[in-house]
Amino acid sequence: MLIAFVAYLVLVIWGLKEAEIYGSEAAVHFVIFGLCLAGFLLGNMYWSGRGFWFVVPVCLADVYLLLKLVGNPTM
């Protein structure tokens, strides 16, 4: 499950490096990443496995970033 979080960080950093993502958009992505990671870790520690609900938004953001960086969403 942590692969989705690692991929998210890699995609955001890649987007910043290739100038596909502006700094303000990257800041929003880092806030989303931090909130979802905290929810995932705390959810698994205190709510007996309910932290996996925070993986879904990260996976959706991964797909969005992949489409933005690699694919052409206008097609």
A tleap script that builds the chain and sets N, CA, C and O, in Angstrom:
source leaprc.protein.ff14SB
mol = sequence {
  NMET LEU ILE ALA PHE VAL ALA TYR LEU VAL
  LEU VAL ILE TRP GLY LEU LYS GLU ALA GLU
  ILE TYR GLY SER GLU ALA ALA VAL HIE PHE
  VAL ILE PHE GLY LEU CYS LEU ALA GLY PHE
  LEU LEU GLY ASN MET TYR TRP SER GLY ARG
  GLY PHE TRP PHE VAL VAL PRO VAL CYS LEU
  ALA ASP VAL TYR LEU LEU LEU LYS LEU VAL
  GLY ASN PRO THR CMET
}
set mol.1.N position { 0.800 -1.193 0.000 }
set mol.1.CA position { 0.000 0.000 0.000 }
set mol.1.C position { 0.850 1.267 0.000 }
set mol.1.O position { 0.429 2.302 -0.516 }
set mol.2.N position { 2.020 1.184 0.567 }
set mol.2.CA position { 2.867 2.372 0.602 }
set mol.2.C position { 3.454 2.692 -0.765 }
set mol.2.O position { 4.001 3.777 -0.959 }
set mol.3.N position { 3.351 1.771 -1.714 }
set mol.3.CA position { 3.847 2.025 -3.069 }
set mol.3.C position { 3.080 3.193 -3.700 }
set mol.3.O position { 3.661 3.985 -4.442 }
set mol.4.N position { 1.802 3.301 -3.413 }
set mol.4.CA position { 1.005 4.405 -3.958 }
set mol.4.C position { 1.519 5.748 -3.445 }
set mol.4.O position { 1.539 6.730 -4.187 }
set mol.5.N position { 1.930 5.794 -2.188 }
set mol.5.CA position { 2.452 7.037 -1.621 }
set mol.5.C position { 3.818 7.378 -2.211 }
set mol.5.O position { 4.100 8.540 -2.503 }
set mol.6.N position { 4.653 6.376 -2.382 }
set mol.6.CA position { 5.975 6.607 -2.977 }
set mol.6.C position { 5.826 7.068 -4.426 }
set mol.6.O position { 6.516 7.991 -4.860 }
set mol.7.N position { 4.928 6.429 -5.171 }
set mol.7.CA position { 4.691 6.824 -6.561 }
set mol.7.C position { 4.163 8.255 -6.637 }
set mol.7.O position { 4.509 8.997 -7.556 }
set mol.8.N position { 3.336 8.637 -5.683 }
set mol.8.CA position { 2.797 9.992 -5.649 }
set mol.8.C position { 3.913 11.020 -5.487 }
set mol.8.O position { 3.951 12.025 -6.197 }
set mol.9.N position { 4.819 10.760 -4.551 }
set mol.9.CA position { 5.948 11.669 -4.366 }
set mol.9.C position { 6.834 11.740 -5.602 }
set mol.9.O position { 7.273 12.819 -5.999 }
set mol.10.N position { 7.095 10.591 -6.204 }
set mol.10.CA position { 7.940 10.552 -7.402 }
set mol.10.C position { 7.293 11.340 -8.527 }
set mol.10.O position { 7.975 12.090 -9.226 }
set mol.11.N position { 5.993 11.184 -8.714 }
set mol.11.CA position { 5.306 11.887 -9.794 }
set mol.11.C position { 5.278 13.401 -9.564 }
set mol.11.O position { 5.429 14.172 -10.512 }
set mol.12.N position { 5.086 13.826 -8.324 }
set mol.12.CA position { 5.067 15.263 -8.047 }
set mol.12.C position { 6.454 15.860 -8.261 }
set mol.12.O position { 6.579 16.935 -8.848 }
set mol.13.N position { 7.487 15.183 -7.798 }
set mol.13.CA position { 8.848 15.687 -7.987 }
set mol.13.C position { 9.228 15.680 -9.457 }
set mol.13.O position { 9.886 16.604 -9.934 }
set mol.14.N position { 8.820 14.650 -10.173 }
set mol.14.CA position { 9.077 14.573 -11.610 }
set mol.14.C position { 8.376 15.721 -12.340 }
set mol.14.O position { 8.952 16.338 -13.236 }
set mol.15.N position { 7.135 15.999 -11.952 }
set mol.15.CA position { 6.400 17.098 -12.566 }
set mol.15.C position { 7.044 18.443 -12.298 }
set mol.15.O position { 7.050 19.310 -13.173 }
set mol.16.N position { 7.586 18.633 -11.102 }
set mol.16.CA position { 8.293 19.873 -10.798 }
set mol.16.C position { 9.570 19.992 -11.610 }
set mol.16.O position { 9.907 21.070 -12.100 }
set mol.17.N position { 10.280 18.879 -11.749 }
set mol.17.CA position { 11.543 18.895 -12.485 }
set mol.17.C position { 11.323 19.177 -13.968 }
set mol.17.O position { 12.096 19.915 -14.578 }
set mol.18.N position { 10.293 18.607 -14.543 }
set mol.18.CA position { 10.007 18.775 -15.965 }
set mol.18.C position { 9.173 20.026 -16.255 }
set mol.18.O position { 8.819 20.277 -17.407 }
set mol.19.N position { 8.863 20.790 -15.250 }
set mol.19.CA position { 8.084 22.032 -15.361 }
set mol.19.C position { 6.675 21.794 -15.884 }
set mol.19.O position { 6.101 22.665 -16.538 }
set mol.20.N position { 6.115 20.628 -15.604 }
set mol.20.CA position { 4.722 20.346 -15.959 }
set mol.20.C position { 3.773 20.777 -14.841 }
set mol.20.O position { 2.580 20.984 -15.066 }
set mol.21.N position { 4.325 20.908 -13.632 }
set mol.21.CA position { 3.538 21.291 -12.464 }
set mol.21.C position { 4.165 22.550 -11.875 }
set mol.21.O position { 5.379 22.620 -11.687 }
set mol.22.N position { 3.335 23.533 -11.590 }
set mol.22.CA position { 3.812 24.762 -10.960 }
set mol.22.C position { 3.985 24.545 -9.461 }
set mol.22.O position { 3.486 23.569 -8.901 }
set mol.23.N position { 4.681 25.445 -8.834 }
set mol.23.CA position { 4.956 25.328 -7.405 }
set mol.23.C position { 3.710 25.328 -6.543 }
set mol.23.O position { 3.633 24.588 -5.562 }
set mol.24.N position { 2.729 26.152 -6.900 }
set mol.24.CA position { 1.500 26.211 -6.102 }
set mol.24.C position { 0.704 24.914 -6.217 }
set mol.24.O position { 0.122 24.453 -5.235 }
set mol.25.N position { 0.679 24.331 -7.403 }
set mol.25.CA position { -0.010 23.052 -7.569 }
set mol.25.C position { 0.731 21.949 -6.825 }
set mol.25.O position { 0.102 21.059 -6.253 }
set mol.26.N position { 2.055 21.996 -6.826 }
set mol.26.CA position { 2.844 21.004 -6.091 }
set mol.26.C position { 2.599 21.141 -4.590 }
set mol.26.O position { 2.561 20.140 -3.874 }
set mol.27.N position { 2.435 22.370 -4.114 }
set mol.27.CA position { 2.150 22.574 -2.692 }
set mol.27.C position { 0.821 21.937 -2.305 }
set mol.27.O position { 0.704 21.337 -1.237 }
set mol.28.N position { -0.176 22.067 -3.170 }
set mol.28.CA position { -1.474 21.427 -2.914 }
set mol.28.C position { -1.316 19.912 -2.903 }
set mol.28.O position { -1.908 19.233 -2.064 }
set mol.29.N position { -0.530 19.382 -3.822 }
set mol.29.CA position { -0.301 17.941 -3.857 }
set mol.29.C position { 0.433 17.454 -2.614 }
set mol.29.O position { 0.142 16.368 -2.112 }
set mol.30.N position { 1.385 18.245 -2.110 }
set mol.30.CA position { 2.102 17.851 -0.899 }
set mol.30.C position { 1.182 17.881 0.320 }
set mol.30.O position { 1.332 17.051 1.218 }
set mol.31.N position { 0.235 18.816 0.371 }
set mol.31.CA position { -0.733 18.848 1.474 }
set mol.31.C position { -1.636 17.623 1.403 }
set mol.31.O position { -1.890 16.979 2.422 }
set mol.32.N position { -2.120 17.297 0.213 }
set mol.32.CA position { -2.943 16.096 0.041 }
set mol.32.C position { -2.159 14.862 0.450 }
set mol.32.O position { -2.687 13.982 1.131 }
set mol.33.N position { -0.895 14.796 0.034 }
set mol.33.CA position { -0.051 13.662 0.390 }
set mol.33.C position { 0.104 13.550 1.908 }
set mol.33.O position { -0.043 12.463 2.467 }
set mol.34.N position { 0.394 14.648 2.563 }
set mol.34.CA position { 0.589 14.624 4.009 }
set mol.34.C position { -0.657 14.207 4.770 }
set mol.34.O position { -0.583 13.410 5.705 }
set mol.35.N position { -1.804 14.748 4.366 }
set mol.35.CA position { -3.053 14.387 5.036 }
set mol.35.C position { -3.403 12.920 4.833 }
set mol.35.O position { -3.817 12.242 5.773 }
set mol.36.N position { -3.240 12.433 3.622 }
set mol.36.CA position { -3.571 11.037 3.349 }
set mol.36.C position { -2.590 10.084 4.025 }
set mol.36.O position { -2.994 9.024 4.503 }
set mol.37.N position { -1.318 10.443 4.073 }
set mol.37.CA position { -0.339 9.600 4.752 }
set mol.37.C position { -0.608 9.562 6.251 }
set mol.37.O position { -0.527 8.501 6.870 }
set mol.38.N position { -0.927 10.709 6.837 }
set mol.38.CA position { -1.258 10.743 8.262 }
set mol.38.C position { -2.517 9.927 8.550 }
set mol.38.O position { -2.567 9.181 9.528 }
set mol.39.N position { -3.526 10.069 7.705 }
set mol.39.CA position { -4.744 9.278 7.883 }
set mol.39.C position { -4.494 7.794 7.734 }
set mol.39.O position { -5.070 6.987 8.464 }
set mol.40.N position { -3.637 7.425 6.791 }
set mol.40.CA position { -3.306 6.014 6.590 }
set mol.40.C position { -2.586 5.441 7.801 }
set mol.40.O position { -2.943 4.372 8.296 }
set mol.41.N position { -1.573 6.155 8.274 }
set mol.41.CA position { -0.796 5.644 9.409 }
set mol.41.C position { -1.604 5.637 10.696 }
set mol.41.O position { -1.585 4.649 11.430 }
set mol.42.N position { -2.312 6.724 10.983 }
set mol.42.CA position { -3.115 6.774 12.203 }
set mol.42.C position { -4.318 5.842 12.132 }
set mol.42.O position { -4.724 5.259 13.138 }
set mol.43.N position { -4.878 5.708 10.946 }
set mol.43.CA position { -6.023 4.808 10.794 }
set mol.43.C position { -5.655 3.366 11.039 }
set mol.43.O position { -6.442 2.613 11.612 }
set mol.44.N position { -4.486 2.974 10.617 }
set mol.44.CA position { -4.058 1.598 10.854 }
set mol.44.C position { -3.622 1.377 12.294 }
set mol.44.O position { -3.715 0.263 12.809 }
set mol.45.N position { -3.145 2.432 12.945 }
set mol.45.CA position { -2.703 2.286 14.329 }
set mol.45.C position { -3.873 2.283 15.304 }
set mol.45.O position { -3.907 1.465 16.223 }
set mol.46.N position { -4.833 3.188 15.116 }
set mol.46.CA position { -5.865 3.390 16.126 }
set mol.46.C position { -7.240 2.855 15.753 }
set mol.46.O position { -8.046 2.583 16.643 }
set mol.47.N position { -7.527 2.697 14.481 }
set mol.47.CA position { -8.872 2.299 14.093 }
set mol.47.C position { -8.902 0.951 13.417 }
set mol.47.O position { -9.798 0.673 12.620 }
set mol.48.N position { -7.943 0.119 13.721 }
set mol.48.CA position { -7.862 -1.281 13.278 }
set mol.48.C position { -8.109 -1.463 11.781 }
set mol.48.O position { -9.082 -2.099 11.377 }
set mol.49.N position { -7.234 -0.907 10.978 }
set mol.49.CA position { -7.266 -1.164 9.548 }
set mol.49.C position { -8.123 -0.242 8.717 }
set mol.49.O position { -8.273 -0.476 7.518 }
set mol.50.N position { -8.684 0.783 9.293 }
set mol.50.CA position { -9.515 1.703 8.513 }
set mol.50.C position { -8.691 2.755 7.786 }
set mol.50.O position { -9.251 3.623 7.116 }
set mol.51.N position { -7.390 2.692 7.905 }
set mol.51.CA position { -6.526 3.649 7.226 }
set mol.51.C position { -6.436 3.426 5.733 }
set mol.51.O position { -5.964 4.299 5.003 }
set mol.52.N position { -6.882 2.268 5.266 }
set mol.52.CA position { -6.805 1.977 3.844 }
set mol.52.C position { -7.761 2.832 3.020 }
set mol.52.O position { -7.629 2.889 1.798 }
set mol.53.N position { -8.711 3.490 3.655 }
set mol.53.CA position { -9.590 4.412 2.933 }
set mol.53.C position { -8.824 5.623 2.434 }
set mol.53.O position { -9.283 6.310 1.522 }
set mol.54.N position { -7.665 5.896 3.013 }
set mol.54.CA position { -6.867 7.039 2.594 }
set mol.54.C position { -5.940 6.707 1.429 }
set mol.54.O position { -5.268 7.594 0.902 }
set mol.55.N position { -5.897 5.458 1.029 }
set mol.55.CA position { -5.086 5.059 -0.120 }
set mol.55.C position { -5.826 5.382 -1.421 }
set mol.55.O position { -5.193 5.667 -2.437 }
set mol.56.N position { -7.134 5.338 -1.395 }
set mol.56.CA position { -7.937 5.577 -2.602 }
set mol.56.C position { -7.715 6.975 -3.180 }
set mol.56.O position { -7.502 7.084 -4.388 }
set mol.57.N position { -7.752 8.058 -2.381 }
set mol.57.CA position { -7.480 9.379 -2.981 }
set mol.57.C position { -6.070 9.503 -3.543 }
set mol.57.O position { -5.853 10.196 -4.537 }
set mol.58.N position { -5.106 8.829 -2.907 }
set mol.58.CA position { -3.737 8.878 -3.404 }
set mol.58.C position { -3.639 8.160 -4.744 }
set mol.58.O position { -2.943 8.627 -5.645 }
set mol.59.N position { -4.323 7.040 -4.885 }
set mol.59.CA position { -4.314 6.321 -6.165 }
set mol.59.C position { -4.984 7.145 -7.257 }
set mol.59.O position { -4.515 7.160 -8.396 }
set mol.60.N position { -6.065 7.822 -6.928 }
set mol.60.CA position { -6.725 8.678 -7.913 }
set mol.60.C position { -5.826 9.856 -8.306 }
set mol.60.O position { -5.783 10.243 -9.474 }
set mol.61.N position { -5.120 10.415 -7.346 }
set mol.61.CA position { -4.190 11.500 -7.659 }
set mol.61.C position { -3.014 10.985 -8.486 }
set mol.61.O position { -2.491 11.705 -9.336 }
set mol.62.N position { -2.592 9.730 -8.237 }
set mol.62.CA position { -1.545 9.123 -9.062 }
set mol.62.C position { -1.991 9.028 -10.519 }
set mol.62.O position { -1.228 9.342 -11.432 }
set mol.63.N position { -3.208 8.601 -10.724 }
set mol.63.CA position { -3.733 8.485 -12.090 }
set mol.63.C position { -3.808 9.860 -12.740 }
set mol.63.O position { -3.454 10.012 -13.909 }
set mol.64.N position { -4.266 10.862 -11.993 }
set mol.64.CA position { -4.337 12.228 -12.519 }
set mol.64.C position { -2.951 12.725 -12.930 }
set mol.64.O position { -2.784 13.289 -14.012 }
set mol.65.N position { -1.964 12.515 -12.067 }
set mol.65.CA position { -0.615 12.974 -12.382 }
set mol.65.C position { -0.010 12.212 -13.547 }
set mol.65.O position { 0.710 12.793 -14.360 }
set mol.66.N position { -0.292 10.915 -13.640 }
set mol.66.CA position { 0.201 10.147 -14.786 }
set mol.66.C position { -0.391 10.670 -16.084 }
set mol.66.O position { 0.318 10.810 -17.081 }
set mol.67.N position { -1.677 10.958 -16.076 }
set mol.67.CA position { -2.309 11.511 -17.276 }
set mol.67.C position { -1.734 12.876 -17.609 }
set mol.67.O position { -1.556 13.204 -18.782 }
set mol.68.N position { -1.445 13.667 -16.605 }
set mol.68.CA position { -0.924 15.007 -16.840 }
set mol.68.C position { 0.528 14.967 -17.329 }
set mol.68.O position { 0.904 15.753 -18.199 }
set mol.69.N position { 1.331 14.080 -16.791 }
set mol.69.CA position { 2.750 14.056 -17.128 }
set mol.69.C position { 3.074 13.217 -18.352 }
set mol.69.O position { 3.921 13.605 -19.157 }
set mol.70.N position { 2.427 12.091 -18.506 }
set mol.70.CA position { 2.785 11.160 -19.578 }
set mol.70.C position { 1.777 11.204 -20.712 }
set mol.70.O position { 2.149 11.308 -21.881 }
set mol.71.N position { 0.531 11.126 -20.371 }
set mol.71.CA position { -0.499 11.043 -21.395 }
set mol.71.C position { -0.976 12.390 -21.861 }
set mol.71.O position { -0.564 13.429 -21.345 }
set mol.72.N position { -1.839 12.362 -22.831 }
set mol.72.CA position { -2.440 13.574 -23.365 }
set mol.72.C position { -3.926 13.509 -23.030 }
set mol.72.O position { -4.669 12.828 -23.736 }
set mol.73.N position { -4.393 14.194 -21.974 }
set mol.73.CA position { -5.783 14.083 -21.567 }
set mol.73.C position { -6.779 14.747 -22.536 }
set mol.73.O position { -7.989 14.588 -22.372 }
set mol.74.N position { -6.291 15.479 -23.529 }
set mol.74.CA position { -7.200 16.100 -24.475 }
set mol.74.C position { -7.654 15.135 -25.558 }
set mol.74.O position { -8.580 15.442 -26.309 }
set mol.75.N position { -7.028 13.995 -25.650 }
set mol.75.CA position { -7.389 13.013 -26.684 }
set mol.75.C position { -8.639 12.263 -26.289 }
set mol.75.O position { -9.098 11.395 -27.032 }
savepdb mol mol.pdb
quit
